[in-house]
C-alpha cells in the first residue's frame, strides 16, 4: 500500500462491508456498495494529507488535470464568472427580491461570491487551500474569507456566527469530504430557520458516466472520494439533517473554452484531437457545455422533531 493511503473497509452511508469492484487503477479501486449503491474510492488519504498534499499550488495549475486539479483555474476566471451567473438563475426564484447572507464553502477564488456580491448580497466564504483563497481575499476582503476548515471560523471570526446564513452553497465540494455527514451537520448549523442549502456534485449513474465508464472525467481518485447519484445524495442529505427540495441537471456543466474541448476530446481518443484541431484557432472562445452528468440539489434543514423521529 502506498504511504499515506488508508484502505476504506465500510460504506460511509450504510456501514456495509459488502461491495463490488467497478474498476481498479492502482493503488486505487472504485467500488459500489452492495447494500445502498454508494460508489466510493479505496484507499484514500487522511484529511490532513488531503489538504497538505493534494490542494496545494499544483492543484490549481495542474500539469495533469485529468488526474488532479485544474489546468489553470485563475486563467479561466471569466469562464467561471459566466458559469456562476448562469447558476444564479436557479437561485433567483428561491431568494426573490431579498438581499441575503450567503456562505460558500470551498469558495476557491471566490467567483460565485463575486457574482452574488454584484447582486447586493452579503457574502462570506471558507476555503481550505490557502493558495487559491488568497485570490478570494483580494477580491472580497480578508474578513469575508476564512482560510481553513469552517470549524476554525465559527464563533471565532466576525460574520461566521451559527444560524446566521440564508443560503449555504457547496459547488463541487461534498465528494471531496471524508466524513460528509458530519460536514453537512456543521453546514446545517450555519443556516437560519428556513435557510437553504444548494449542493452540486457529479451523478455517477448519469447516461454520460455510464457511457464513458472508467474514462469518465470525474473519476479523479486522489480528490473525488465519493460518486453520488440521486438516491445516495438524498440519503446523504437525510443523514446530514436535510430534506431535498429539488434535484436538477439543468444548471450543471460550465462555460469552457474550445481549447478545453479539444484537449478533453483528445484524452478520450487520439483521433478526436486531430479531427478537432481547427478549434485551436478559437482557443479562447467559450461555450456553455452541460453533459447532464452533474446534479444541482436544493435542500432545506429538517426540523428537530423530524430528525428525532427518523433517528
C-alpha positions in Angstrom: 0.0 0.0 0.0 1.3 3.5 -0.9 2.5 5.6 2.0 -0.3 7.8 3.4 -3.1 5.9 1.9 -5.6 4.1 4.2 -8.0 1.3 3.0 -11.7 2.0 3.3 -13.4 -1.0 4.9 -17.0 0.0 5.1 -19.6 2.1 3.2 -19.9 5.7 4.6 -23.7 5.7 4.1 -24.9 2.4 5.4 -21.8 0.8 7.1 -21.9 -2.4 4.9 -18.6 -4.1 4.0 -20.2 -5.8 1.0 -19.2 -4.2 -2.3 -18.5 -4.9 -5.9 -15.5 -3.7 -7.8 -16.2 -1.4 -10.7 -12.6 -1.0 -11.9 -9.1 -0.6 -10.5 -6.4 1.9 -11.3 -3.7 1.0 -8.7 -3.3 2.0 -6.0 -7.0 3.0 -6.2 -10.1 0.9 -6.7 -13.6 2.3 -7.4 -16.3 0.1 -5.7 -20.0 0.1 -5.4 -21.7 -0.7 -2.0 -23.8 -3.9 -2.5 -26.4 -2.7 0.0 -27.1 1.0 -0.7 -25.3 1.6 -4.1 -22.8 4.3 -2.9 -19.8 4.4 -5.2 -16.5 5.2 -3.4 -12.8 5.0 -3.7 -10.4 2.9 -1.7 -7.8 3.5 -0.3 -7.7 7.3 0.4 -5.6 9.9 2.2 -6.2 11.2 5.7 -8.0 14.6 5.9 -4.7 16.3 6.9 -2.9 14.7 3.9 -5.6 15.8 1.5 -5.1 19.4 2.4 -1.3 19.3 2.6 -0.5 17.1 -0.3 -3.4 17.5 -2.8 -4.8 21.0 -2.6 -1.6 23.0 -2.8 -0.5 25.3 -5.6 -0.1 22.4 -8.1 -3.8 21.6 -7.7 -4.9 25.0 -9.2 -2.4 24.9 -12.0 -2.0 21.2 -12.7 0.2 19.5 -15.3 -2.2 16.6 -15.3 -5.8 18.0 -14.8 -7.4 14.7 -15.8 -6.0 13.1 -12.7 -6.0 16.0 -10.3 -7.0 19.6 -10.2 -7.3 22.2 -12.9 -5.1 23.2 -15.9 -5.2 26.8 -14.8 -8.0 27.8 -12.6 -7.1 31.5 -12.3 -6.7 31.9 -16.0 -10.3 30.7 -16.6 -11.7 33.4 -14.3 -14.1 34.9 -16.8 -15.5 31.4 -17.7 -16.2 30.7 -14.0 -17.9 34.1 -13.6 -20.1 33.3 -16.6 -20.9 29.9 -15.2 -21.9 31.2 -11.8 -24.0 34.0 -13.4 -25.9 31.1 -15.1 -26.2 29.1 -11.9 -27.5 32.2 -10.1 -30.6 31.9 -12.3 -31.6 28.9 -10.3 -31.4 30.9 -7.1 -33.5 33.9 -8.3 -36.9 32.4 -7.7 -35.8 30.9 -4.4 -34.5 34.2 -3.0 -36.9 36.6 -4.7 -36.0 40.2 -4.2 -34.4 39.7 -0.8 -30.8 40.6 -0.1 -29.5 37.6 1.9 -26.4 36.4 3.7 -24.5 33.8 1.7 -21.8 31.3 2.8 -19.9 29.5 0.0 -17.9 26.6 1.5 -15.0 25.6 -0.8 -15.2 29.0 -2.3 -11.8 28.7 -4.1 -11.0 32.1 -5.7 -14.5 33.5 -4.7 -16.0 33.6 -8.2 -19.5 32.6 -7.1 -19.4 35.0 -4.2 -18.3 37.8 -6.5 -21.4 37.1 -8.6 -23.7 37.2 -5.5 -22.0 40.4 -4.3 -22.8 42.0 -7.6 -26.4 41.3 -6.9 -26.2 43.1 -3.5 -25.9 40.0 -1.2 -23.8 39.9 1.9 -21.2 37.2 1.1 -18.7 35.0 3.1 -16.5 32.1 2.1 -14.4 29.3 3.5 -11.6 27.6 1.6 -9.0 25.0 2.9 -6.5 25.8 0.2 -4.5 28.9 1.2 -3.1 29.2 -2.4 -6.4 29.9 -4.1 -8.1 31.5 -1.1 -5.7 34.5 -1.4 -7.4 35.4 -4.6 -10.8 35.4 -3.0 -9.5 37.6 -0.2 -8.1 40.0 -2.7 -11.5 40.3 -4.4 -13.8 40.2 -1.4 -11.7 41.3 1.6 -9.8 39.3 4.3 -12.7 39.4 6.8 -15.1 37.7 4.3 -12.9 34.7 3.5 -11.8 32.2 6.1 -8.8 30.1 5.2 -9.0 26.6 6.7 -11.8 24.3 7.8 -15.1 26.0 8.6 -14.9 24.9 12.3 -11.9 27.3 12.6 -14.1 30.3 11.9 -17.3 29.5 13.7 -17.6 31.6 16.8 -14.1 32.9 16.3 -14.4 35.2 13.3 -17.0 38.0 12.9 -19.5 37.2 10.2 -19.3 33.4 10.7 -21.8 33.1 13.6 -24.0 30.0 13.9 -27.5 30.2 12.5 -27.0 33.5 10.6 -27.0 32.5 6.9 -29.9 32.4 4.5 -28.0 30.3 1.9 -25.1 28.0 2.0 -23.6 26.7 -1.2 -21.3 23.7 -1.9 -20.1 23.7 -5.5 -18.1 20.6 -6.3 -17.3 20.0 -2.6 -19.1 17.2 -0.9 -17.4 14.5 -3.0 -14.1 15.7 -1.6 -15.0 15.4 2.1 -14.0 12.2 4.0 -16.9 12.4 6.5 -19.7 14.2 4.6 -22.5 13.5 7.1 -20.6 15.4 9.9 -19.7 18.1 7.5 -23.4 18.6 6.4 -24.5 18.7 10.1 -21.9 21.5 10.5 -23.3 23.2 7.4 -26.8 22.9 8.8 -25.8 24.7 12.0 -24.8 27.8 9.9 -28.3 28.2 8.4 -31.1 30.4 9.7 -34.5 28.7 10.2 -35.9 28.4 6.7 -32.5 28.7 5.1 -31.4 26.8 2.0 -28.5 24.6 1.0 -27.5 24.3 -2.6 -25.2 21.4 -3.4 -23.7 20.5 -6.7 -21.9 17.2 -7.3 -21.5 14.6 -10.0 -24.0 11.9 -10.9 -22.3 8.5 -11.3 -25.5 6.9 -12.8 -25.9 9.6 -15.5 -26.0 8.4 -19.1 -22.7 10.1 -19.9 -20.9 8.5 -16.9 -22.2 5.0 -17.9 -21.2 5.6 -21.5 -17.6 6.5 -20.7 -17.1 4.0 -17.9 -13.7 4.4 -16.2 -12.8 7.2 -18.7 -15.5 9.5 -17.1 -13.8 12.8 -16.4 -15.0 12.9 -12.8 -13.0 9.7 -11.7 -10.2 11.6 -10.1 -9.2 9.2 -7.4 -7.0 11.4 -5.2 -9.7 14.1 -4.7 -13.1 12.6 -5.5 -13.6 10.1 -2.7 -17.3 9.5 -3.4 -19.5 9.4 -6.5 -23.2 10.0 -5.7 -26.4 9.5 -7.6 -29.9 10.9 -6.9 -30.7 8.2 -4.4 -27.4 8.2 -2.5 -27.2 12.0 -2.4 -30.7 12.1 -1.0 -29.8 9.6 1.7 -26.6 11.5 2.5 -28.5 14.8 2.9 -31.1 13.0 5.2 -28.3 11.8 7.4 -26.9 15.3 7.5 -30.2 16.7 8.6 -31.7 18.0 5.3 -34.6 17.1 3.0 -34.3 17.5 -0.7 -36.5 20.2 -2.4 -35.3 19.7 -5.9 -32.6 17.9 -7.9 -31.8 19.0 -11.5 -29.1 18.6 -14.1 -30.1 21.8 -15.8 -27.7 24.0 -14.0 -24.7 21.6 -14.0 -21.9 22.0 -16.5 -19.9 25.1 -17.1 -18.6 27.6 -19.7 -15.5 26.1 -21.3 -13.1 27.3 -23.9 -12.8 25.5 -27.3 -9.3 24.7 -26.3 -10.6 22.8 -23.3 -13.0 20.8 -25.5 -10.1 19.9 -27.9 -7.9 18.8 -25.0 -10.5 16.7 -23.3 -11.7 15.0 -26.5 -8.1 14.1 -27.3 -7.9 12.3 -23.9 -10.9 10.1 -25.0 -9.3 9.2 -28.3 -6.3 10.5 -30.2 -8.2 10.7 -33.5 -10.6 13.2 -31.9 -7.7 15.5 -31.2 -6.8 15.5 -34.9 -10.4 16.0 -36.0 -10.9 18.9 -33.6 -7.5 20.5 -34.2 -9.1 23.5 -36.1 -10.6 24.6 -32.7 -7.1 25.8 -31.8 -7.9 28.9 -33.9 -10.8 29.6 -31.4 -8.8 28.6 -28.3 -10.2 31.3 -26.0 -13.8 31.4 -27.3 -16.2 29.7 -25.0 -19.4 27.7 -25.0 -21.7 26.5 -22.2 -21.3 22.7 -22.0 -23.6 20.6 -19.9 -23.2 16.8 -20.3 -26.1 16.3 -17.8 -23.8 14.3 -15.6 -24.0 16.7 -12.6 -26.7 17.3 -10.0 -27.6 20.6 -8.5 -29.6 19.9 -5.4 -31.6 22.3 -3.3 -32.3 21.2 0.3 -33.8 22.5 3.5 -32.9 21.7 7.0 -35.2 19.1 8.6 -37.0 20.2 11.8 -35.6 19.0 15.1 -38.8 16.9 15.5 -38.4 15.3 12.2 -34.7 14.5 12.9 -35.7 12.8 16.2 -38.4 10.8 14.5 -36.0 9.4 11.9 -33.0 8.9 14.2 
